Amino acid sequence: MSSINENNFNNYDIRLSNSAYWDLMLSSDQGDFDTSLINPTTIYTGTSFAADFTFAGASAYTSTTTYISATTTALSAETLCDFVFTGVDNRRVSPDVLTGLTYTGCCTGGTTNGALTLYSGNTALELYAVTGDNYTYNMEASGSTTSFRGGWYQGIFKIDGSRYEVLPYRYPAGWTTEFWLANHMTSGVAGNMNLTKTNNAGIFFYLGQRAENKYWKKFAGDSGYTTCTGVHLYPTTVTDSSCGGVSPFVSYSASTATTATITSTPSTGVTTFNWSGDVVDNCFALRMKNDGSIGYRKIKMTGECINNVWYSGYTIEEKYSATGLITQGQMCHVAVKWKPNNHIVFSSTIETDFSLENVSRTGTLYFYINGEQKFKVDDVDELSFRRIGDHSSKQIGVPYNISVGGGTQGLAEQITFGGPDANDQNLLLEQNFGGHLEGRIAKFRFHLEPLDITQIKRNYLVEKSTYL
C-alpha cells in the first residue's frame, strides 16, 4: 500500500469515558447491546428492585414495589402483642401504654394497647415517622418532597421469630441505594438531635439494629412484669464465657463466638447483659457532611479469643470523599452501591444459598453523584444483619430496621414501666447514629444488586427533568 495521506488514518479510536473512573463498556455492532441510554424514558428496575418510595411530607409510606422473596404471616392477620415493650421507644406505640395508666395486660386493648398486626397480603416495606419527647422530630411537605427538620422515616424489614421479612438480612450479591435529595447544611429547628450529636449531622440512610437491648440490666420499674409469652423483663440470658461455639446471637462473620443458654426466668447469677455485643457489625449508615463530602459509617468488631475467653471490642469505621461534591441546597441524584469482590448473580433464593458461605465477603463501595462516580472505598464488608441476643419476644422491631432521612435514636427516647431508665441514655447507637439530614428527599429506591454505570446513569437521565 502506498504511503500517501489518504491511506494513513486510524481504523479505530478509543477514549476512556470519565463518567465512571474505572468502568469501561464496549458496544457491539450485532445489536445485542443495551440501548437504554439512547433517549431513555423509564428507569431500570429488574428482579432485584425491592423498595420504591416517593416522599411528600406524609407521616407514613408503603413501598410501591416489593422484594421478590418477601414473606409475611400465613394467617389472614397475626397480632404480635409483645410489640408494646419496644414499640414505645420510637413512638410507634404511645408511651402512655407503659406508664401504668393504660396497660391492662397483653393485647387486652388490641392495637390500641401496643400490639403490632401483620396481614397476609402485605409484603411491602412500610416506613413511619419517628418521634419522641426528648428531641424535636419535625418533618413537613416542601413541594413534592419531604423536608427533614429533625425527624426521619423508619421501618422494620424483618421480625425475629416471625415469617415477616420484606427485605433480606444479608446481601451477598451486592446492593444499590438511590436518592433524589438536597442537603441544606443548616442547624435546623431548636431541639433536634444534630444540635447535640453534631458528628452525626447529615446521616440520611441507616440499616441495622434500631436500639440496644433495653432489658440489659435490672430496672426496678420492670419488676414483676413478663412478656405475653411469660418471659421476665429482667435479664434472663446466661452467656457461656468460653470461645468456639457458634451462636445465633453473635456476628455472623466472627471466627470464634460465645454460646448462650436461654431461660424464661430472671437469671440468679447475671444482673447485666452485654448489649454492645449485639451492636457491633450490626449497623451501617450513609452520611453527607456539611463540607459537601459523602461517606459511610459502621461499628466494626475487634474482639478476640484469649485463653478460651472471648473479649469483645469495637471500632468506629468511617470514610469520606473529598469535600465539595454536594452543593448546599441543590437537589441531586445520589446512588451508592456495594459490589462484592466475587461476582454473584442475584436470585430469589440467594439468601439461603449456603454455597456462598466460603466466598469472600468483602467488596467495594461506590458513590455516584448525578450519574457520575465520585468516590469509592475498597475492602468494605458485606452487610449481614442479625438478631439480638435475648428472647425475641422482648425485642420485636429492634433488630432489622431501615431509616431514610436519618439514623436511629437508639434508646434516647426509651420508656419502660416506671418511666425511662437513665442508664439507657447516650449508648453506642445514639452516640454514633443519632442524627439526620437537614434537607429534603423526594425519592428513595433500593436494589438488591450493584447497578452498573449505564443503569445508574439511565435512572438519573430519566428523572432529572422532574427533580432538577
C-alpha positions as CSV (number, residue, x, y, z in Angstrom):
1,M,0.0,0.0,0.0
2,S,1.4,3.4,-1.0
3,S,2.4,5.8,1.7
4,I,0.1,8.6,0.8
5,N,-2.1,10.6,3.1
6,E,-5.4,9.0,2.0
7,N,-4.2,5.6,3.2
8,N,-2.8,6.9,6.6
9,F,-5.6,7.0,9.0
10,N,-6.7,5.4,12.3
11,N,-9.0,2.4,11.8
12,Y,-10.2,2.8,15.4
13,D,-10.4,5.4,18.0
14,I,-10.7,4.7,21.8
15,R,-11.1,7.1,24.7
16,L,-11.9,6.4,28.3
17,S,-15.2,7.9,29.5
18,N,-14.7,9.9,32.7
19,S,-18.3,9.4,33.7
20,A,-17.0,6.5,35.8
21,Y,-13.4,6.3,36.6
22,W,-12.8,2.6,36.2
23,D,-15.9,1.4,34.2
24,L,-15.3,0.5,30.5
25,M,-18.2,-0.7,28.3
26,L,-17.7,-2.0,24.8
27,S,-20.7,-1.9,22.4
28,S,-21.4,-4.4,19.7
29,D,-22.4,-4.0,16.1
30,Q,-24.6,-7.1,16.3
31,G,-27.4,-5.2,18.0
32,D,-27.4,-7.2,21.3
33,F,-26.2,-4.3,23.4
34,D,-28.1,-2.2,26.0
35,T,-29.8,0.7,24.3
36,S,-31.3,2.1,27.5
37,L,-29.1,5.2,27.4
38,I,-30.4,6.2,24.0
39,N,-33.2,8.6,24.9
40,P,-34.3,6.6,28.0
41,T,-37.9,7.1,29.1
42,T,-38.2,4.6,32.0
43,I,-36.0,3.8,35.0
44,Y,-34.1,0.5,35.3
45,T,-35.9,-1.9,37.7
46,G,-35.1,-5.6,37.3
47,T,-35.9,-8.5,39.6
48,S,-33.7,-7.1,42.4
49,F,-35.9,-4.0,42.7
50,A,-37.0,-4.3,46.3
51,A,-38.3,-0.8,47.6
52,D,-39.5,2.4,46.0
53,F,-40.8,5.5,47.8
54,T,-41.8,8.9,46.7
55,F,-42.0,11.4,49.6
56,A,-44.2,14.4,50.0
57,G,-44.4,15.1,53.7
58,A,-46.8,12.4,55.0
59,S,-46.2,10.6,58.3
60,A,-46.1,7.1,56.8
61,Y,-45.4,5.4,53.4
62,T,-45.7,2.0,51.8
63,S,-43.3,0.9,49.1
64,T,-44.8,0.7,45.6
65,T,-42.7,-2.4,44.8
66,T,-41.8,-5.5,46.8
67,Y,-38.8,-7.8,47.4
68,I,-39.2,-10.8,45.2
69,S,-38.8,-13.3,48.1
70,A,-40.8,-11.3,50.7
71,T,-42.8,-13.3,53.2
72,T,-45.3,-12.5,55.9
73,T,-47.8,-14.2,58.2
74,A,-49.6,-17.2,56.8
75,L,-52.7,-16.1,58.7
76,S,-55.2,-13.6,57.4
77,A,-53.9,-11.4,60.3
78,E,-51.4,-12.1,63.1
79,T,-51.2,-9.9,66.3
80,L,-47.8,-9.6,68.0
81,C,-48.8,-8.5,71.4
82,D,-45.2,-8.1,72.7
83,F,-44.5,-5.2,70.4
84,V,-45.8,-3.0,73.2
85,F,-42.5,-3.4,75.1
86,T,-40.3,-1.9,72.4
87,G,-42.6,0.0,70.0
88,V,-42.8,2.8,72.5
89,D,-39.2,3.7,72.0
90,N,-39.6,5.4,68.6
91,R,-43.3,6.1,69.4
92,R,-44.9,3.6,67.0
93,V,-46.7,2.8,70.3
94,S,-47.9,5.6,72.7
95,P,-45.7,5.8,75.8
96,D,-48.8,6.1,77.9
97,V,-49.3,2.3,77.4
98,L,-46.3,1.5,79.7
99,T,-46.8,4.2,82.3
100,G,-49.3,2.1,84.3
101,L,-52.1,4.4,83.3
102,T,-53.5,2.3,80.4
103,Y,-51.6,-1.0,80.5
104,T,-54.1,-3.7,81.4
105,G,-52.4,-6.8,80.1
106,C,-51.2,-8.3,76.9
107,C,-53.4,-7.4,73.9
108,T,-56.4,-6.7,76.0
109,G,-56.7,-3.4,74.2
110,G,-55.7,-4.8,70.8
111,T,-53.5,-2.4,68.7
112,T,-54.5,0.5,71.0
113,N,-52.7,-1.3,73.7
114,G,-49.4,-1.6,71.8
115,A,-49.8,-4.7,69.6
116,L,-48.4,-4.9,66.1
117,T,-50.7,-6.6,63.5
118,L,-49.3,-8.3,60.4
119,Y,-51.5,-9.1,57.4
120,S,-51.1,-11.9,54.9
121,G,-51.2,-9.8,51.8
122,N,-48.8,-7.0,53.0
123,T,-45.3,-7.8,51.8
124,A,-44.2,-4.3,51.0
125,L,-41.8,-2.3,53.2
126,E,-43.5,0.3,55.4
127,L,-41.9,3.5,56.8
128,Y,-43.2,5.6,59.6
129,A,-42.1,9.0,61.0
130,V,-40.1,8.6,64.3
131,T,-41.0,10.9,67.2
132,G,-40.3,11.3,70.9
133,D,-40.2,13.7,73.9
134,N,-36.5,14.5,74.4
135,Y,-35.7,15.8,70.9
136,T,-37.6,17.6,68.2
137,Y,-38.5,15.4,65.2
138,N,-40.1,17.8,62.7
139,M,-40.9,16.9,59.1
140,E,-43.1,18.7,56.6
141,A,-44.1,18.8,53.0
142,S,-41.9,21.0,50.7
143,G,-43.3,20.9,47.2
144,S,-43.1,17.3,46.0
145,T,-40.5,16.4,48.7
146,T,-40.3,15.8,52.5
147,S,-38.4,18.4,54.3
148,F,-36.5,16.8,57.2
149,R,-36.3,19.3,60.2
150,G,-35.3,16.9,62.9
151,G,-37.2,13.7,62.1
152,W,-36.9,10.9,59.6
153,Y,-38.7,7.7,58.5
154,Q,-38.0,4.3,60.0
155,G,-39.4,0.8,59.3
156,I,-39.0,-2.9,60.2
157,F,-37.9,-5.2,57.4
158,K,-37.7,-8.5,59.4
159,I,-39.1,-9.7,62.6
160,D,-37.2,-12.4,64.6
161,G,-39.5,-15.4,65.4
162,S,-41.9,-14.5,62.7
163,R,-42.3,-15.2,58.9
164,Y,-42.3,-11.4,58.3
165,E,-39.3,-10.5,56.1
166,V,-39.8,-7.8,53.4
167,L,-36.1,-7.2,52.8
168,P,-33.2,-9.7,53.2
169,Y,-31.0,-9.7,56.2
170,R,-27.8,-10.2,54.1
171,Y,-26.7,-9.0,50.7
172,P,-24.1,-11.4,49.1
173,A,-24.9,-10.2,45.5
174,G,-24.5,-6.5,46.5
175,W,-26.9,-3.7,46.7
176,T,-27.7,-0.2,45.4
177,T,-29.5,2.7,47.1
178,E,-30.8,5.7,45.0
179,F,-31.9,9.1,46.3
180,W,-33.1,12.4,45.0
181,L,-32.2,14.7,47.8
182,A,-30.8,18.1,48.8
183,N,-28.6,18.8,51.9
184,H,-29.4,22.3,53.2
185,M,-26.5,22.1,55.7
186,T,-28.2,24.2,58.3
187,S,-28.6,23.7,62.0
188,G,-32.4,23.2,61.8
189,V,-35.1,23.8,64.4
190,A,-34.3,24.0,68.1
191,G,-34.1,20.8,70.0
192,N,-33.1,18.4,67.1
193,M,-30.5,15.7,67.6
194,N,-28.0,17.3,65.3
195,L,-27.5,20.2,67.7
196,T,-26.2,17.9,70.4
197,K,-24.9,15.0,68.3
198,T,-23.0,17.3,65.8
199,N,-20.8,14.5,64.5
200,N,-24.0,12.6,63.3
201,A,-25.5,15.5,61.3
202,G,-26.2,14.6,57.7
203,I,-26.9,10.9,58.2
204,F,-29.5,10.2,55.5
205,F,-29.7,6.4,55.4
206,Y,-29.4,3.6,58.0
207,L,-29.7,-0.2,58.1
208,G,-29.5,-2.5,61.1
209,Q,-30.3,-2.6,64.8
210,R,-32.6,0.2,65.9
211,A,-31.6,0.3,69.6
212,E,-29.6,-1.5,72.2
213,N,-31.3,-4.2,74.3
214,K,-33.1,-2.0,76.9
215,Y,-33.5,-5.0,79.1
216,W,-29.8,-5.4,79.5
217,K,-29.9,-4.8,83.3
218,K,-32.3,-5.0,86.2
219,F,-34.5,-1.9,86.4
220,A,-36.9,-1.5,89.4
221,G,-39.8,-0.5,87.2
222,D,-39.7,-3.8,85.3
223,S,-40.0,-5.9,88.4
224,G,-42.8,-8.4,88.2
225,Y,-43.6,-7.9,84.5
226,T,-43.3,-10.5,81.9
227,T,-43.9,-10.6,78.1
228,C,-47.1,-12.1,76.8
229,T,-45.3,-15.4,76.5
230,G,-44.2,-15.4,80.1
231,V,-40.6,-14.2,79.8
232,H,-39.5,-11.9,82.5
233,L,-38.3,-8.4,81.5
234,Y,-35.3,-8.7,83.8
235,P,-32.1,-10.1,82.2
236,T,-32.8,-13.8,81.5
237,T,-29.8,-14.9,79.3
238,V,-26.9,-16.7,80.8
239,T,-23.9,-16.5,78.4
240,D,-21.1,-19.0,78.5
241,S,-17.7,-17.2,78.6
242,S,-15.8,-19.9,76.6
243,C,-15.0,-19.5,72.8
244,G,-15.5,-21.8,70.0
245,G,-19.3,-22.4,69.6
246,V,-21.3,-20.6,67.0
247,S,-24.3,-18.7,68.5
248,P,-27.2,-17.0,66.6
249,F,-26.6,-14.0,68.9
250,V,-23.2,-13.0,67.7
251,S,-21.7,-11.6,64.5
252,Y,-22.2,-14.0,61.5
253,S,-18.7,-13.4,60.4
254,A,-17.0,-14.0,63.7
255,S,-14.5,-16.9,63.6
256,T,-15.0,-17.5,67.3
257,A,-18.1,-16.9,69.3
258,T,-19.8,-17.4,72.6
259,T,-22.6,-19.9,73.2
260,A,-25.8,-18.9,75.1
261,T,-28.4,-20.7,77.2
262,I,-31.8,-19.1,77.2
263,T,-34.1,-19.1,80.2
264,S,-37.5,-17.5,80.8
265,T,-37.0,-16.5,84.4
266,P,-34.5,-13.9,85.8
267,S,-31.0,-15.3,86.0
268,T,-29.7,-15.8,89.5
269,G,-26.1,-15.1,88.6
270,V,-26.4,-12.4,85.9
271,T,-27.6,-8.8,86.7
272,T,-26.4,-7.2,83.4
273,F,-26.2,-8.2,79.8
274,N,-23.5,-7.2,77.3
275,W,-25.6,-5.0,75.0
276,S,-22.6,-3.8,73.0
277,G,-22.0,-7.2,71.5
278,D,-25.4,-7.0,69.7
279,V,-24.5,-3.7,68.1
280,V,-21.1,-4.3,66.5
281,D,-21.2,-5.4,62.9
282,N,-25.0,-4.8,63.0
283,C,-25.4,-1.2,61.9
284,F,-24.5,0.8,58.8
285,A,-25.1,4.4,57.7
286,L,-24.6,6.8,54.8
287,R,-23.8,10.4,55.6
288,M,-23.3,13.8,53.9
289,K,-21.2,16.2,55.9
290,N,-21.6,20.0,55.8
291,D,-18.4,20.4,53.8
292,G,-20.0,18.7,50.9
293,S,-18.3,15.3,51.3
294,I,-20.1,11.9,51.4
295,G,-19.3,8.6,53.0
296,Y,-20.3,5.9,55.3
297,R,-20.1,4.8,59.0
298,K,-20.4,1.5,60.8
299,I,-19.4,-0.1,64.1
300,K,-16.9,-3.0,63.5
301,M,-16.0,-5.8,65.8
302,T,-12.4,-6.0,67.0
303,G,-12.9,-8.7,69.7
304,E,-10.6,-11.7,70.2
305,C,-10.4,-15.0,71.9
306,I,-7.7,-15.1,74.6
307,N,-7.2,-18.3,76.7
308,N,-10.6,-19.6,75.7
309,V,-12.3,-16.4,76.8
310,W,-14.0,-14.0,74.4
311,Y,-13.2,-10.3,74.9
312,S,-15.5,-8.1,72.8
313,G,-14.3,-4.9,71.3
314,Y,-15.3,-2.4,68.6
315,T,-14.1,0.5,66.5
316,I,-16.0,3.1,64.5
317,E,-15.2,2.7,60.8
318,E,-16.0,5.6,58.5
319,K,-14.6,7.1,55.3
320,Y,-15.5,10.2,53.3
321,S,-14.9,11.6,49.9
322,A,-13.2,14.9,49.1
323,T,-15.1,18.0,50.1
324,G,-17.4,19.9,47.8
325,L,-19.1,17.1,46.0
326,I,-22.6,18.1,47.3
327,T,-23.8,21.6,46.6
328,Q,-25.7,23.2,49.5
329,G,-29.4,23.2,49.0
330,Q,-29.3,21.8,45.5
331,M,-31.3,18.7,44.6
332,C,-29.1,15.9,43.2
333,H,-29.3,12.2,42.4
334,V,-27.2,10.1,44.8
335,A,-26.5,6.4,44.2
336,V,-24.4,4.3,46.5
337,K,-23.7,0.7,45.7
338,W,-21.7,-2.2,47.2
339,K,-20.2,-4.7,44.7
340,P,-18.7,-7.9,46.1
341,N,-15.2,-8.9,45.1
342,N,-16.6,-12.3,43.9
343,H,-19.2,-11.8,41.2
344,I,-22.5,-13.2,42.4
345,V,-25.7,-13.0,40.4
346,F,-28.8,-12.0,42.4
347,S,-31.6,-14.6,42.6
348,S,-34.8,-15.1,44.6
349,T,-33.0,-17.9,46.7
350,I,-29.7,-16.2,47.2
351,E,-30.3,-15.6,50.9
352,T,-30.5,-19.3,51.6
353,D,-27.7,-20.3,49.2
354,F,-25.2,-21.9,51.6
355,S,-22.7,-22.4,48.8
356,L,-21.8,-18.7,49.3
357,E,-20.6,-19.2,52.8
358,N,-16.9,-19.6,51.8
359,V,-16.6,-16.8,49.3
360,S,-15.0,-13.5,50.1
361,R,-17.5,-11.3,52.0
362,T,-15.8,-8.0,51.1
363,G,-16.3,-5.7,48.2
364,T,-16.1,-2.1,47.0
365,L,-18.5,0.7,48.0
366,Y,-19.1,3.2,45.1
367,F,-20.7,6.7,45.3
368,Y,-22.3,8.4,42.3
369,I,-23.5,12.0,42.1
370,N,-25.8,12.8,39.2
371,G,-24.8,9.7,37.3
372,E,-21.1,10.0,37.7
373,Q,-18.8,8.1,40.0
374,K,-17.1,10.4,42.5
375,F,-15.7,8.2,45.3
376,K,-15.0,4.5,46.1
377,V,-13.8,2.5,49.1
378,D,-12.3,-0.9,48.8
379,D,-12.5,-3.8,51.2
380,V,-15.8,-3.0,52.8
381,D,-17.6,-5.9,54.5
382,E,-20.9,-7.3,53.2
383,L,-23.9,-6.1,55.0
384,S,-25.3,-9.1,57.1
385,F,-27.6,-8.3,60.0
386,R,-28.6,-10.5,62.9
387,R,-31.0,-10.8,65.8
388,I,-30.4,-9.6,69.3
389,G,-29.0,-12.0,71.9
390,D,-32.2,-12.2,74.0
391,H,-35.7,-13.5,73.8
392,S,-37.3,-12.4,70.5
393,S,-40.5,-11.6,72.5
394,K,-38.6,-8.8,74.3
395,Q,-37.0,-7.4,71.0
396,I,-39.8,-7.2,68.4
397,G,-38.9,-4.5,65.9
398,V,-35.5,-3.7,67.4
399,P,-33.1,-5.6,65.0
400,Y,-33.6,-5.4,61.2
401,N,-34.5,-1.8,60.8
402,I,-34.2,0.7,58.0
403,S,-34.2,4.5,58.1
404,V,-34.4,7.1,55.4
405,G,-33.6,10.7,56.2
406,G,-31.8,9.9,59.4
407,G,-30.1,7.3,61.5
408,T,-31.5,5.9,64.7
409,Q,-32.4,7.2,68.1
410,G,-31.0,4.2,70.0
411,L,-32.5,4.4,73.5
412,A,-32.7,8.2,73.6
413,E,-36.5,8.0,73.9
414,Q,-36.7,4.8,75.9
415,I,-39.7,4.1,78.0
416,T,-40.5,1.2,80.3
417,F,-42.6,0.5,83.3
418,G,-41.8,3.1,86.0
419,G,-40.5,5.6,83.4
420,P,-37.2,5.9,81.5
421,D,-34.0,4.3,82.8
422,A,-31.2,6.9,83.0
423,N,-28.7,4.2,82.3
424,D,-30.0,3.7,78.8
425,Q,-29.1,7.2,77.7
426,N,-26.3,8.0,75.2
427,L,-25.3,4.5,74.4
428,L,-23.4,3.5,71.2
429,L,-26.2,3.8,68.7
430,E,-27.4,7.2,70.0
431,Q,-23.8,8.4,70.1
432,N,-22.9,7.4,66.6
433,F,-26.1,7.3,64.6
434,G,-28.5,9.7,66.4
435,G,-28.7,12.4,63.7
436,H,-30.5,13.3,60.5
437,L,-30.4,15.0,57.2
438,E,-31.2,18.7,57.4
439,G,-32.7,18.9,53.9
440,R,-35.2,17.3,51.5
441,I,-35.7,13.9,50.0
442,A,-38.1,13.3,47.1
443,K,-37.2,9.7,46.1
444,F,-35.7,6.6,47.6
445,R,-35.1,3.2,45.8
446,F,-33.4,0.0,47.0
447,H,-32.0,-2.6,44.6
448,L,-30.5,-6.0,45.8
449,E,-27.7,-5.9,43.3
450,P,-25.0,-3.5,42.3
451,L,-26.3,-1.5,39.3
452,D,-23.8,-0.8,36.6
453,I,-22.9,2.7,35.4
454,T,-25.4,2.5,32.5
455,Q,-28.3,1.7,34.8
456,I,-27.4,4.4,37.3
457,K,-26.9,7.0,34.5
458,R,-30.2,5.9,32.9
459,N,-32.2,6.5,36.1
460,Y,-30.6,9.9,36.5
461,L,-31.4,10.9,32.9
462,V,-35.0,9.8,33.1
463,E,-35.8,11.7,36.3
464,K,-33.5,14.8,36.1
465,S,-36.2,16.9,34.5
466,T,-38.6,16.1,37.3
467,Y,-36.3,16.9,40.2
468,L,-33.7,19.4,38.9
